[in-house]
Amino acid sequence: MPWRRPSVRQVSAVSLEKNLGNRRVRMLASSKEELGSLLVEEGFITARQLDKAMEKADSSGDNLQKVLIAMGYVTEKDVVETLGAKMGVNFVDLEKMSLDPELARLIPEDLARRYKVVPIAQDDSNRLTLAMMDPRDVIATDDISLITGFNINPVIATEEAILKAINQQYGVTDLVEVEETVKDISAQDFGNMDFEDDMDEEIALDKLKEMVDEAPIVRVENIIISQAINDKASDIHIEPEAKSVRVRYRVDGVLHDVMSPPKHIQAPMVSRIKIMANMDIAERRIPQDGKIHLTHDGREFDLRVSTVPTVHGEKTVMRILDKSSVMLGLNKLGFAQDNLELWESIVEKPYGMLLVTGPTGSGKSTTLYSCLNKLNSGDKNITTCEDPVEYQIGGINQVQTNNKAGLTFASALKAFLRQDPDIIMVGEIRDGETAKIAVEAALTGHLVLSTLHTNDSTGAISRLVEMKVEPFLVASSLVGVLAQRLARCICPNCKESFTPPVEAVRKFGMAMFGDTDSQFYIGRGCDHCKLTGYRGRSGIHEVFQPSDRTRQLILNRSSATEIRQAAVEEGMKTMQDDGLRKTLNGVTSMEECLRVVMIEGDNG
């Protein structure tokens, strides 16, 4: 939506820029001590937790607020509400408010994003209510008052909510602009990239190189990527078809169609992405991989790009890696309290091997990074070997594999053991050599973290044995296995109860709870969840900690089923158990639980 400068005041961009200067006030807390003392005083954290967070903030260079949130001590909402009360300003939950898009006309978009503010109301007394991260930022309020002619009434809100509201207010979420932009790119300008010979290909490539740097293509790509980030998509799929191009986003683990541009835009779209990712635009016959680094609304993102040739042209997938997500604490991953306490106790073991298992896209990497965050202190040497390095973490030595150069998981592990490590993280155990070295490292006083592709926790044992790791070594080294899935959460804004058919409840496995009259919930669909009924995802977990009994079964080469049965008899909560209780607690729906977790038989 174009902004029109109000007639009340005429302020030039140049004068405004001069006015800004370097006068920005530090948001939220004027010092670490002030914020920390306030949170201790209000009972959100203990003095000991503050000391640990301050130490980590000093060593990592991050601000205290982010560290406290990352360590799971507080939420952003806790901090903002506390500071608001201290400053005597109201806290507003923007996600529960219906904002007037006309108010966005009062403040230029670049200014709203610079100060991280959003107008939420105006009254007849010439007063504009402004949601801000830091209501004490007088420079922001003075500049906005100067431009709009309004007196400013500041209120406080979380950064995430403000940025989301800005995107909504200023129309970033509208893909109609893409369709309008596409019209500027004529099919006659480029054709369909069907090359008859090398000469035609050379000429077409020259035209393509010119087109990918032109404004229309740049705008199309920027909007597609911005929209995906705003929608919290994990992946962008650009798929060539016979007569068009299909663009889809994976949101909360499910793919959604978002647009279908004409066929003639396919080549410049893909080529623009390949140039951004430092890939070869002339090579279309073999798969390629690349990486794009960008900043969006002050947050850093990496896009992992993959292209593969298909019969209709190159298919492109971009994995969106939000660097802020790696700072999640374990308590933010959807653990039930009993599973969280058990897993945290395993993570804190001084040595041994712990594994995270699950299919692709089940959140294994996020969980491992959250574990490393918890373990990352100045007195430990932490080294990782990854393929690729998805997130860079301060204070941790991260190595990316290079198979062509001979740097494999196995060779990296061998090198790590000569580097005096305390903790080693291996991105994935893929072969017997890597598995054996990892086990040996765990047995020689190191804590080893890694992932495996298995259906459940006890399946990891059979997988290691299949890799020719001796059962006695598995039994001695393994300290814990976490199996997980990601289930979509019911949207809190449109959540409502419902009564499913009795047969559906029996099939769902409710007999294990002894109660078929339990309450169930669904999301009816609203604007907040784009009519899906779901918003966000939560983990469904299964934590296996070997006991004397299960270690003996491993030594006896018992099957995974036998080991699993013994673990359940000793109190292990299966993923089915965890999924069912999250359904009963209204976190997810019966349908979603059935989608991601295998329900074992009819318990009725």
C-alpha positions in Angstrom: 0.0 0.0 0.0 1.6 3.3 -1.0 2.2 5.8 1.8 1.0 9.4 1.3 2.7 12.0 3.4 0.2 13.9 5.6 -0.3 17.5 4.8 0.1 18.5 8.4 3.9 18.4 8.2 6.3 18.4 5.4 9.6 16.7 6.4 12.3 15.8 3.8 13.9 12.4 3.9 17.3 14.1 4.1 16.4 16.1 7.2 14.9 13.1 8.9 18.0 11.1 8.3 20.1 13.8 9.8 17.7 13.9 12.7 18.2 10.2 13.3 22.0 10.3 13.4 23.4 8.0 16.0 20.9 8.9 18.7 19.1 5.5 18.8 18.4 4.5 22.3 19.2 0.9 23.3 15.9 -0.9 23.5 14.3 -2.6 26.5 17.1 -2.4 29.1 19.7 0.3 29.5 22.1 -2.3 31.0 22.5 -5.9 31.7 22.3 -5.2 35.4 19.1 -3.3 35.2 17.3 -6.0 33.2 18.6 -8.8 35.3 17.9 -7.2 38.6 14.3 -6.4 37.5 13.6 -10.0 36.5 15.0 -11.3 39.8 13.0 -8.8 41.7 9.8 -9.9 39.9 10.5 -13.5 40.5 10.9 -14.6 36.9 14.5 -15.9 37.5 16.8 -16.7 40.4 20.0 -14.9 41.2 21.9 -18.1 40.2 20.2 -18.2 36.8 21.1 -14.6 36.3 24.7 -15.2 37.0 24.8 -18.1 34.5 23.1 -16.1 31.9 25.4 -13.1 32.4 28.4 -15.3 32.1 27.1 -16.8 28.8 26.2 -13.3 27.5 29.7 -12.0 28.2 31.4 -15.0 26.5 29.1 -15.1 23.5 28.6 -11.3 23.0 24.8 -11.7 22.8 22.6 -9.4 24.8 21.2 -10.6 28.1 17.6 -10.7 27.0 18.3 -13.1 24.2 20.4 -15.3 26.3 17.8 -15.5 29.1 15.2 -16.5 26.5 17.5 -19.0 24.8 18.2 -20.7 28.1 14.5 -21.1 28.7 14.5 -19.0 31.9 12.0 -16.4 30.6 9.9 -15.7 27.5 10.0 -12.5 25.5 6.5 -11.8 26.8 7.7 -12.1 30.4 10.5 -9.5 29.7 8.3 -7.1 27.8 5.4 -7.2 30.3 7.8 -6.7 33.2 9.6 -3.8 31.6 6.2 -2.2 30.7 5.0 -2.4 34.2 8.3 -0.9 35.4 8.0 2.0 32.9 4.3 2.5 33.7 3.1 1.7 30.1 0.5 -0.8 29.0 1.4 -4.1 27.4 -0.6 -5.0 24.3 -0.9 -8.4 22.6 -1.0 -7.5 18.9 -1.9 -11.0 17.8 -5.2 -10.7 19.6 -6.0 -7.2 18.1 -7.6 -6.3 14.8 -5.5 -3.5 13.4 -6.8 -0.8 11.0 -4.7 -1.0 7.8 -5.5 2.7 7.1 -3.3 3.7 10.0 -0.3 2.4 8.1 -0.6 5.4 5.8 0.5 7.7 8.6 4.0 6.3 9.0 6.4 5.4 6.2 7.2 1.7 6.1 11.0 2.2 6.3 10.5 4.2 9.4 8.2 1.7 11.0 10.8 -1.1 10.4 13.7 1.0 11.5 12.2 1.8 14.9 10.1 -1.4 15.1 6.9 0.4 15.8 3.3 0.0 14.5 0.3 2.4 14.9 -2.7 0.7 16.5 -5.2 3.5 17.2 -5.9 7.2 17.0 -8.5 9.3 18.8 -10.2 12.7 18.4 -7.7 14.4 20.7 -4.9 14.2 18.1 -3.3 11.3 19.8 -1.8 8.2 18.0 -1.2 5.0 20.0 2.0 3.4 19.0 3.1 -0.1 19.8 6.9 -0.1 20.5 9.6 -2.3 21.6 11.0 0.5 23.8 8.5 3.2 24.8 11.5 5.2 26.3 12.9 5.8 22.8 12.1 9.5 22.6 13.9 9.8 19.3 11.4 7.5 17.7 8.4 9.2 19.3 9.7 12.7 18.4 10.4 11.8 14.8 7.1 10.0 14.3 5.2 12.9 16.0 7.1 15.3 13.7 6.0 13.4 10.5 2.4 12.7 11.5 1.5 15.7 13.5 0.1 13.5 16.2 0.9 13.3 19.9 2.3 9.9 20.6 0.8 7.5 23.2 3.4 4.7 23.5 2.5 1.1 24.6 4.9 -1.9 24.7 4.7 -5.1 22.7 7.0 -8.0 21.8 9.4 -7.7 18.8 7.9 -10.7 17.1 4.4 -9.4 17.3 5.5 -5.9 16.1 7.3 -7.3 13.0 4.4 -9.5 12.2 2.0 -6.6 12.5 4.2 -4.4 10.3 4.2 -7.1 7.6 0.4 -7.2 7.7 -0.1 -3.5 7.9 2.1 -2.7 4.9 0.9 -5.4 2.7 4.0 -7.6 2.5 1.9 -10.7 2.8 0.0 -9.9 -0.5 1.3 -11.9 -3.4 -0.8 -10.0 -5.9 2.2 -7.8 -6.5 4.0 -10.8 -8.0 1.2 -11.3 -10.5 1.4 -7.7 -11.5 5.2 -7.8 -11.8 5.1 -10.9 -13.9 3.1 -8.9 -16.5 6.2 -6.8 -17.0 8.1 -9.8 -18.2 6.9 -10.7 -21.7 7.1 -14.2 -23.1 8.5 -12.7 -26.3 11.4 -11.2 -24.4 12.8 -14.6 -23.6 10.9 -17.5 -24.9 10.8 -20.9 -23.4 14.5 -21.9 -23.2 14.1 -24.8 -25.7 17.5 -24.8 -27.3 18.0 -26.3 -30.7 21.7 -26.1 -30.8 24.7 -24.7 -28.9 24.4 -21.3 -30.8 20.8 -20.9 -29.7 21.7 -21.8 -26.2 24.6 -19.3 -26.1 22.3 -16.5 -27.4 19.6 -17.3 -24.9 21.9 -17.4 -22.0 23.2 -14.0 -22.9 19.6 -12.7 -22.8 19.0 -14.6 -19.5 22.0 -13.0 -17.8 20.6 -9.6 -18.7 17.1 -10.4 -17.5 17.9 -11.9 -14.1 19.3 -8.5 -12.9 16.4 -6.5 -14.1 13.9 -5.1 -11.6 10.8 -7.3 -12.3 12.6 -10.6 -11.7 14.3 -9.2 -8.6 11.0 -8.0 -7.2 9.4 -11.4 -7.9 12.1 -13.3 -6.0 12.2 -10.8 -3.1 8.4 -11.1 -2.6 8.3 -14.9 -2.8 11.1 -15.2 -0.2 9.7 -12.4 2.1 6.3 -14.0 1.9 7.7 -17.4 2.8 9.6 -16.0 5.8 6.5 -14.0 7.0 4.4 -17.2 6.7 7.0 -19.1 8.8 7.6 -21.5 5.9 10.4 -24.0 6.2 10.8 -24.6 2.5 10.0 -22.9 -0.8 9.3 -25.2 -3.8 9.5 -23.8 -7.3 8.3 -26.7 -9.6 8.2 -26.5 -13.4 5.2 -28.0 -15.1 4.2 -28.4 -18.7 2.5 -25.0 -19.1 3.2 -23.1 -15.9 5.4 -22.9 -12.7 4.1 -24.1 -9.4 5.3 -22.3 -6.3 4.6 -23.9 -2.9 5.5 -23.2 0.7 5.9 -25.9 3.4 4.3 -24.5 6.5 4.1 -26.5 9.7 5.2 -29.6 7.7 2.5 -29.4 5.0 2.9 -28.0 1.5 0.5 -25.3 0.3 0.1 -23.8 -3.2 0.8 -20.0 -3.2 1.0 -19.0 -6.9 1.3 -20.3 -10.4 3.3 -17.9 -12.6 3.4 -18.4 -16.4 5.9 -20.8 -18.0 8.0 -18.1 -19.6 9.1 -16.8 -16.3 10.5 -20.1 -15.2 14.0 -19.7 -16.6 14.7 -16.2 -15.2 13.3 -17.1 -11.8 15.5 -20.2 -11.4 18.5 -18.4 -12.9 18.1 -15.5 -10.5 18.1 -17.9 -7.5 21.2 -19.7 -8.9 23.1 -16.4 -9.3 22.2 -15.4 -5.7 23.4 -18.8 -4.5 26.7 -18.7 -6.5 25.6 -21.6 -8.8 26.2 -22.1 -12.5 23.3 -20.8 -14.5 24.6 -22.4 -17.7 24.5 -25.9 -16.2 21.0 -27.3 -16.2 21.6 -31.1 -16.7 22.9 -32.1 -13.2 21.8 -31.3 -9.6 23.4 -28.3 -7.9 23.6 -27.0 -4.4 24.2 -23.4 -3.1 23.5 -21.1 -0.3 22.0 -17.6 0.1 22.5 -15.3 3.1 20.0 -12.5 3.7 18.6 -10.3 6.4 14.8 -9.8 6.8 13.3 -7.5 9.4 16.6 -7.4 11.3 16.9 -11.2 11.5 19.5 -13.3 9.7 18.5 -16.2 7.5 20.3 -18.7 5.4 18.6 -20.3 2.4 19.9 -23.7 1.4 19.3 -24.0 -2.3 19.0 -27.3 -4.3 18.2 -27.7 -8.0 17.5 -30.9 -9.9 16.7 -31.3 -13.6 13.2 -32.6 -14.5 11.4 -33.2 -17.8 9.9 -29.7 -17.6 13.0 -27.9 -16.5 14.9 -27.4 -13.2 13.0 -27.8 -9.9 14.3 -25.6 -7.1 13.9 -26.1 -3.4 15.0 -23.5 -0.8 15.3 -24.6 2.8 14.8 -21.5 5.1 17.1 -21.5 8.1 16.2 -19.0 10.8 19.3 -18.3 12.8 17.2 -17.2 15.8 15.5 -20.6 16.0 18.8 -22.2 17.0 18.6 -20.2 20.3 15.6 -22.1 21.4 15.8 -23.7 24.8 14.8 -27.3 25.3 11.7 -26.2 27.1 10.5 -24.5 23.9 10.4 -27.7 21.9 7.2 -29.1 23.2 8.5 -31.6 25.7 6.2 -32.9 28.3 7.6 -32.0 31.8 8.5 -35.6 32.6 10.3 -36.2 29.2 12.0 -32.8 29.5 13.4 -33.6 32.9 14.6 -37.0 31.8 16.2 -35.7 28.6 17.9 -32.8 30.4 19.4 -35.2 32.8 20.7 -37.3 29.9 22.2 -34.3 28.1 24.1 -33.3 31.3 25.9 -36.7 31.4 29.7 -36.1 31.4 30.3 -38.8 28.7 28.5 -41.4 26.6 26.5 -41.3 23.3 23.1 -39.8 23.0 21.1 -40.0 19.8 18.1 -38.1 18.3 16.1 -40.2 15.8 13.3 -39.5 13.4 12.5 -39.0 9.7 13.6 -36.0 7.6 11.9 -32.8 8.8 11.2 -34.0 12.3 13.3 -31.3 14.0 16.3 -33.4 14.9 18.8 -30.7 14.0 16.9 -28.1 16.1 16.9 -30.4 19.1 20.7 -31.1 18.7 21.5 -27.4 18.5 19.3 -26.7 21.5 21.3 -29.4 23.4 24.5 -27.7 22.3 23.2 -24.3 23.5 22.5 -25.8 26.9 26.0 -27.3 27.1 27.8 -24.3 25.6 29.9 -22.8 28.4 33.4 -21.4 28.5 34.9 -24.4 30.3 34.1 -27.0 27.5 35.6 -27.6 24.1 32.7 -28.4 21.8 33.3 -29.5 18.2 30.8 -30.4 15.5 31.0 -32.1 12.1 28.0 -31.3 9.9 26.7 -31.7 6.4 26.1 -28.9 5.9 26.6 -26.5 8.8 23.1 -25.2 9.2 23.6 -22.7 12.0 26.7 -21.0 13.3 27.0 -20.8 17.1 29.5 -18.7 18.9 31.9 -20.6 21.1 31.6 -23.8 19.2 34.1 -25.2 16.6 32.0 -26.2 13.6 33.4 -28.2 10.6 31.6 -28.9 7.4 32.2 -32.2 5.6 33.8 -32.3 2.2 33.7 -35.7 0.7 35.6 -34.8 -2.5 38.5 -33.7 -0.3 38.3 -36.7 1.9 36.8 -34.9 4.9 34.0 -37.3 5.9 32.2 -37.8 9.2 34.6 -40.6 10.0 37.8 -38.7 9.1 36.6 -35.6 10.9 35.8 -37.7 14.1 39.3 -39.2 14.0 40.8 -35.6 13.8 38.5 -34.3 16.6 39.9 -36.9 19.0 43.3 -35.3 18.7 41.8 -31.9 19.5 41.2 -32.4 23.2 37.4 -32.3 22.9 34.8 -32.5 25.7 31.7 -32.7 23.5 31.4 -33.9 19.9 28.4 -33.5 17.7 28.2 -35.6 14.5 25.4 -34.4 12.1 24.4 -38.0 11.2 25.7 -41.5 11.7 25.5 -42.9 8.2 27.9 -45.8 8.1 29.7 -48.4 10.2 33.0 -46.6 10.3 31.4 -43.4 11.7 29.3 -45.4 14.2 32.4 -47.3 15.5 34.5 -44.2 16.0 31.5 -42.4 17.7 31.1 -45.3 20.1 34.8 -45.4 20.9 34.8 -41.7 21.6 31.8 -42.1 23.9 33.7 -44.8 25.8 36.8 -42.8 26.2 35.3 -39.9 28.3 33.6 -37.8 25.6 30.0 -36.8 25.2 28.9 -37.6 21.7 25.7 -36.3 20.1 24.3 -37.5 16.8 21.2 -38.5 14.7 19.9 -41.6 13.1 17.0 -42.3 10.8 14.9 -44.8 12.8 11.2 -45.1 13.5 11.5 -45.1 17.3 14.0 -44.9 20.1 14.9 -48.5 20.5 15.2 -49.0 16.8 18.5 -47.0 17.1 20.0 -50.1 18.9 19.2 -52.4 16.0 20.5 -49.9 13.5 23.9 -49.6 15.3 24.2 -53.4 15.4 23.4 -53.6 11.7 26.4 -51.2 11.2 28.6 -53.9 12.8 28.9 -52.2 16.2 29.3 -54.9 18.8 26.3 -55.1 21.2 28.5 -54.9 24.2 29.9 -51.6 22.9 26.4 -50.3 22.3 25.2 -51.3 25.7 28.3 -49.6 27.3 28.3 -46.3 25.4 24.6 -45.5 24.9 23.2 -43.1 27.5 19.9 -42.1 25.9 17.9 -42.0 22.7 15.3 -39.4 21.8 12.8 -40.2 19.1 10.6 -37.4 17.9 8.0 -36.1 15.4 6.5 -32.7 14.8 2.8 -32.2 15.0 0.9 -29.1 14.1 -0.6 -27.2 17.0 -4.3 -26.2 17.0 -4.6 -22.4 16.3 -5.4 -20.8 19.7 -7.6 -18.1 18.0 -10.1 -20.5 16.5 -9.8 -23.5 18.9 -13.0 -25.2 19.8 -14.1 -28.4 21.4 -15.9 -31.2 19.5 -17.1 -34.7 20.1 -15.8 -37.4 17.7 -17.6 -40.6 16.9 -17.2 -43.4 19.5 -15.6 -45.7 17.0 -13.0 -43.0 16.1 -12.1 -42.7 19.8 -11.7 -46.5 20.1 -9.5 -46.6 17.0 -7.5 -43.7 18.3 -6.4 -45.9 21.3 -8.1 -44.2 24.1 -8.7 -47.4 26.1 -5.1 -47.1 27.4 -6.4 -44.0 29.4 -9.5 -45.8 30.6 -11.7 -42.9 29.5 -13.6 -42.6 26.3 -15.4 -39.4 27.4 -12.4 -37.2 27.2 -12.6 -33.7 25.5 -11.2 -33.2 22.1 -10.4 -30.0 20.2 -10.1 -28.8 16.6 -9.3 -25.5 14.9 -12.2 -24.2 12.8 -9.9 -21.9 10.7 -9.4 -18.2 10.8 -7.3 -15.4 9.4 -4.5 -16.0 12.0 -4.0 -19.6 10.7 -4.9 -18.9 7.0 -8.0 -21.1 7.5 -6.0 -24.2 8.2 -7.0 -24.6 11.9 -3.3 -25.0 12.8 -0.5 -22.6 13.7 3.0 -23.6 14.8 4.3 -27.1 15.6 5.1 -29.0 18.8 7.3 -32.0 19.3 6.0 -35.4 20.2 8.8 -37.3 22.0 9.9 -40.7 23.2 12.9 -40.8 25.6 14.7 -44.1 26.1 17.3 -44.3 28.8 19.0 -47.7 29.0 18.5 -49.6 32.4 20.4 -52.6 33.7 17.6 -54.8 32.3 17.6 -53.2 28.8 21.4 -53.2 28.6 21.3 -57.0 29.3 18.8 -57.4 26.5 21.1 -55.5 24.2 24.0 -57.8 25.2 21.8 -60.8 24.5 21.1 -59.4 20.9 17.4 -59.2 21.7 15.1 -57.6 19.1 14.2 -54.0 19.2 10.6 -55.1 20.0 11.7 -56.9 23.1 13.9 -54.0 24.2 11.0 -51.6 23.6 8.5 -53.8 25.6 10.9 -53.9 28.5 11.4 -50.1 28.4 7.6 -49.6 28.4 7.2 -51.9 31.3 9.8 -49.8 33.2 7.8 -46.6 32.5 9.0 -45.3 29.2 6.4 -43.0 27.6 6.1 -43.9 23.9 5.4 -41.4 21.1 1.9 -42.8 21.0 1.5 -42.0 24.7 2.9 -38.5 24.2 0.8 -37.8 21.2 -2.4 -38.9 22.9 -1.8 -36.8 26.0 -1.0 -33.7 23.8 -4.3 -34.4 22.0 -6.2 -34.6 25.3 -4.5 -31.4 26.5 -5.7 -29.6 23.4 -2.2 -29.0 21.9 -3.0 -30.9 18.7 -5.9 -32.6 17.1 -6.8 -36.3 16.9 -6.4 -36.1 13.1 -2.9 -34.6 13.3 -1.8 -37.0 15.9 -2.9 -39.9 13.7 -1.0 -38.3 10.8 2.4 -38.1 12.5 2.3 -41.0 15.1 1.6 -44.6 14.4 -1.2 -45.8 16.6 -0.6 -49.4 17.6 -3.7 -51.4 16.9 -7.2 -51.1 18.3 -7.1 -50.8 22.0 -10.9 -50.9 22.5 
